[in-house]
Structures are given as C-alpha cells and as structure tokens.
Amino acid sequence: MSSVLLIEDRGPVRILTMNRPEKRNALNSELTNALLDALRAADQDESVACIVLTGAGPGFCAGADLSEFKALQDPQAGEKRAELTMQLNLVFPRISKPVVSAVNGAAMGAGAGLALAADLAVMSQSAKLGYPEAKHGIVAAIVMANLVRQIGRKAAFELVSLGEPIDAAPALELGMVNRVVADAEVLSIAISLAEKLAAVARPAMAETKRLFHEVADLPLPQALERGRDANKRMRNYQKLGK
C-alpha cells in the first residue's frame, strides 16, 4: 500500500492513517484511491472487526487537494475525479465493518465529509469542522448529501453557505460527532470505542449496520418491514447455531 496511507492492526481493529501531513492530508487521487482500496480490503479481511480512520500530523484532512484539481485540464479527468470522491463517500455505509473517525485536527470540506461518513466519530477539543467551499466560489457538493442526513437542515445550510468552521463543542451539540476528548487522547479513545464495537458478534454488528443505513431514509412502514425481515434473518441464524 502506498505511503500516503499507513495501515496498522491492533488486534481486531485496523487503523488507517492518512499520511500527507505536509498537505494537511489533503485528498489527491492517490490518497483517495488508497482509502477506497483499504476500506474494501478491511471489509474482506476476517481478522478485522472494526476500522479507525485518522490523519498524520496536526490535521485530520484539509479536504480535496485543490492543486491537483487545478491541474486537471481534461473535463473527463475532472468527472473521473468526482466519481472517485463519490465512491469513497459511498463505501462507508456499504461495507459491513463499522468505521470510527478519530478527528485529530482540522477537517475541512471533503475532510469533514470523511469524518461524518464514519459510523462513529471522536473529535479532539482543538479540532474544527467546516465546509469552506462557497467562500472559494465552489460548492460543497458531494459531501452535502451526507451532511443533510445527519443534522438539521437549517444548521446544515448555514455550514455550507457561510463556510465558517465550527469548534468541537457545537459539532457535538449538532450530533456531528459522538465524543469530544483531549487532543492527546483522540486516537486512543477512538481505538477503545472500536474495540467495543469489535467485541460485538460479527453477524449482529454487520446486520445492525446494514439495517441502520437501509432504514435511515425509508418511510416508516417500509423501514418497519425491513426491521421485521432482519429480525427473521437473525432468528434463523441463531437457530443454525452460528
């Protein structure tokens, strides 16, 4: 795996560390591809039960690498890059293993999108989350879809329209993250949380995550039907003694 992404296993927890600290872990094509491949590989690895995502250096992820975007002269290359970003955001709910983000520093734009795409998020006290795209004359386009599904519409619109970053406390209040902790403890607490998730029976965790993301956007009757079907599957699974 490329050095832009560091991979470490601690028991059943796989830690993925974005490793472009000189660029504040900005997402270029190489790092985006590496993340996508690593998340899929972790999902297929039977020794991995949970994934932690964090960044090297003082920042979590500065967002898209704008220097790379400016160099994309071919419109098809730009479309291919946007498709890659979309697939990265889409892989989080589609893999069966839970993901915990350890937001160790600033998470901006696509970086904020990654922090929120995880199933759970731990944020350091000094970190900030933000969507500054509008201030640069562009749109927080792909990451907007996940943001509006996780917090209220008024709060989401303020974040993407004004482009002003928020501190850890309001991020917690808005439900963007699960924990706010001391800077020095963000990774260790994220790993501890991941270990608790890893201790849950694999079939139960996989079905919980699958059902959670499936029912989140369904009308209540259909969501209840999906829950009923999952209940039946798990009862059958238990009868088989697996």
Disulfide bonds with the S-S distance in Angstrom:
none
